[in-house]
Amino acid sequence: MTNRTAVISGASSGIGAATARQLAEAGYRVVLTARRRDRIDALAEELTGAGHEAVAAPLDVTDRAAVDAFAAGLDRCDVLINNAGGALGTDPVATADPADWRTMYEVNVLGVLHLTQALLPALTGSPSGDGTVVVVSSTAGHATYEGGGGYVAAKHGAHVLAETLRLELCGKPVRVIEIAPGMVKTDEFALTRFRGDAERAAKVYEGVAEPLTAEDVADTIAWTVTRPPHVNVDLLVVRPRAQASNSKVHRER
Ligand SMILES: NC(=O)c1ccc[n+]([C@@H]2O[C@H](COP(=O)([O-])OP(=O)(O)OC[C@H]3O[C@@H](n4cnc5c(N)ncnc54)[C@H](OP(=O)(O)O)[C@@H]3O)[C@@H](O)[C@H]2O)c1
């Protein structure tokens, strides 16, 4: 595995940070990207301190020129984890702010497009002969819910990107894997969605016995990535037991 390189976007928190830890543990050199340099620097330090290979590279995935410069500076990429993303608000279609929809499209769809396009030459030419692109979409990429419009539309876009790319790369030594998590209790996802309102964010998980954790999702990502190269897990939907659909959640109280 030495020098096999995994690039992880959104590695400064939640699912991305947990995935970086698990892929480092699996023997990958991990390249940590996100906008918050202090967070990824600290994680790189933690991982190198534990004997792993890790480097931090601050990056805004919506900035195409920055993404291209980042890709040009990489000597190798075997695995790309497109994880950076998120939701803004729960406004109905009738009154939602188009600026929020644009922001969600930029990070959840164009961010994936930018990084994937920039790293595809490295992935198809990877010395291991086993390139892997992971798109962390969501169950919101497969069904809608009231108040979810902008996020659901964006994650459907991420889903379509993954499906289309898999068709287009068929015959090349690159797998395209989509991971679609349901409810995951991470520190920041709901907080970002509700613009820092901790009370509203906490309500998302209220009474749910065991929402998924970032580690649960990272575990599914690491499992798909570490299957033999000819095994392509096209789509993995993972939810907590208490959630049967985007709108059917069992709450204890
Ligand atoms: N939590 C859930 O319930 C859930 C469910 C299904 C799918 N997901 C998806 O899983 C992924 C990770 O979510 P999470 O729960 O771990 O949330 P999170 O902790 O809020 O993580 C989001 C990550 O994306 C990064 N990011 C946001 N905008 C970025 C940009 N423009 N450029 C680069 N990085 C950017 C953030 O880092 P910086 O702010 O440092 O840039 C952060 O590391 C997201 O795509 C989310 O949509 C989450």
The ligand as an SDF file (V2000), in Angstrom:
LIG
                    3D

 48 52  0  0  0  0  0  0  0  0999 V2000
  -24.6260   14.6090    8.4570 N   0  0  0  0  0  0  0  0  0  0  0  0
  -25.5730   14.0770    7.7090 C   0  0  0  0  0  0  0  0  0  0  0  0
  -26.7000   13.7920    8.2000 O   0  0  0  0  0  0  0  0  0  0  0  0
  -25.3130   13.7410    6.2600 C   0  0  0  0  0  0  0  0  0  0  0  0
  -26.1860   12.8590    5.6260 C   0  0  0  0  0  0  0  0  0  0  0  0
  -25.9870   12.5480    4.2870 C   0  0  0  0  0  0  0  0  0  0  0  0
  -24.9430   13.1060    3.5870 C   0  0  0  0  0  0  0  0  0  0  0  0
  -24.1010   13.9900    4.2130 N   0  0  0  0  0  0  0  0  0  0  0  0
  -23.0290   14.5690    3.4020 C   0  0  0  0  0  0  0  0  0  0  0  0
  -21.7940   14.1220    3.9200 O   0  0  0  0  0  0  0  0  0  0  0  0
  -20.7790   15.0940    3.6730 C   0  0  0  0  0  0  0  0  0  0  0  0
  -20.0750   15.4220    4.9820 C   0  0  0  0  0  0  0  0  0  0  0  0
  -21.0420   15.8830    5.9070 O   0  0  0  0  0  0  0  0  0  0  0  0
  -20.7780   15.9920    7.4840 P   0  0  0  0  0  0  0  0  0  0  0  0
  -21.9930   15.5130    8.1750 O   0  0  0  0  0  0  0  0  0  0  0  0
  -19.4730   15.4200    7.8190 O   0  0  0  0  0  0  0  0  0  0  0  0
  -20.8000   17.5850    7.6580 O   0  0  0  0  0  0  0  0  0  0  0  0
  -19.6950   18.6520    8.0620 P   0  0  0  0  0  0  0  0  0  0  0  0
  -19.0080   18.2240    9.3160 O   0  0  0  0  0  0  0  0  0  0  0  0
  -20.4020   19.9690    8.0320 O   0  0  0  0  0  0  0  0  0  0  0  0
  -18.6260   18.5540    6.9010 O   0  0  0  0  0  0  0  0  0  0  0  0
  -18.6710   19.3010    5.7190 C   0  0  0  0  0  0  0  0  0  0  0  0
  -17.2420   19.4260    5.2150 C   0  0  0  0  0  0  0  0  0  0  0  0
  -17.2640   20.0610    3.9410 O   0  0  0  0  0  0  0  0  0  0  0  0
  -16.2700   21.0730    3.9430 C   0  0  0  0  0  0  0  0  0  0  0  0
  -16.6490   22.1050    2.9890 N   0  0  0  0  0  0  0  0  0  0  0  0
  -17.8080   22.8150    2.9380 C   0  0  0  0  0  0  0  0  0  0  0  0
  -17.7660   23.6760    1.9210 N   0  0  0  0  0  0  0  0  0  0  0  0
  -16.5590   23.5210    1.3260 C   0  0  0  0  0  0  0  0  0  0  0  0
  -15.9130   24.1380    0.2270 C   0  0  0  0  0  0  0  0  0  0  0  0
  -16.5110   25.1180   -0.4810 N   0  0  0  0  0  0  0  0  0  0  0  0
  -14.6740   23.7230   -0.1170 N   0  0  0  0  0  0  0  0  0  0  0  0
  -14.0580   22.7500    0.5770 C   0  0  0  0  0  0  0  0  0  0  0  0
  -14.6050   22.1220    1.6310 N   0  0  0  0  0  0  0  0  0  0  0  0
  -15.8390   22.5280    1.9880 C   0  0  0  0  0  0  0  0  0  0  0  0
  -16.1890   21.5800    5.3780 C   0  0  0  0  0  0  0  0  0  0  0  0
  -14.9030   22.0990    5.6680 O   0  0  0  0  0  0  0  0  0  0  0  0
  -14.5010   23.6440    5.7000 P   0  0  0  0  0  0  0  0  0  0  0  0
  -15.6580   24.3950    6.3000 O   0  0  0  0  0  0  0  0  0  0  0  0
  -13.2800   23.6470    6.5610 O   0  0  0  0  0  0  0  0  0  0  0  0
  -14.2190   24.0010    4.2820 O   0  0  0  0  0  0  0  0  0  0  0  0
  -16.3880   20.2790    6.1420 C   0  0  0  0  0  0  0  0  0  0  0  0
  -15.1510   19.6350    6.3270 O   0  0  0  0  0  0  0  0  0  0  0  0
  -21.4850   16.2780    3.0100 C   0  0  0  0  0  0  0  0  0  0  0  0
  -21.3620   16.1860    1.6080 O   0  0  0  0  0  0  0  0  0  0  0  0
  -22.9440   16.0900    3.4310 C   0  0  0  0  0  0  0  0  0  0  0  0
  -23.8330   16.6900    2.5140 O   0  0  0  0  0  0  0  0  0  0  0  0
  -24.2530   14.3080    5.5410 C   0  0  0  0  0  0  0  0  0  0  0  0
  1  2  1  0
  2  3  2  0
  2  4  1  0
  4  5  1  0
  4 48  2  0
  5  6  2  0
  6  7  1  0
  7  8  2  0
  8  9  1  0
  8 48  1  0
  9 10  1  0
  9 46  1  0
 10 11  1  0
 11 12  1  0
 11 44  1  0
 12 13  1  0
 13 14  1  0
 14 15  2  0
 14 16  1  0
 14 17  1  0
 17 18  1  0
 18 19  2  0
 18 20  1  0
 18 21  1  0
 21 22  1  0
 22 23  1  0
 23 24  1  0
 23 42  1  0
 24 25  1  0
 25 26  1  0
 25 36  1  0
 26 27  1  0
 26 35  1  0
 27 28  2  0
 28 29  1  0
 29 30  1  0
 29 35  2  0
 30 31  1  0
 30 32  2  0
 32 33  1  0
 33 34  2  0
 34 35  1  0
 36 37  1  0
 36 42  1  0
 37 38  1  0
 38 39  2  0
 38 40  1  0
 38 41  1  0
 42 43  1  0
 44 45  1  0
 44 46  1  0
 46 47  1  0
M  CHG  2   8   1  16  -1
M  END
$$$$
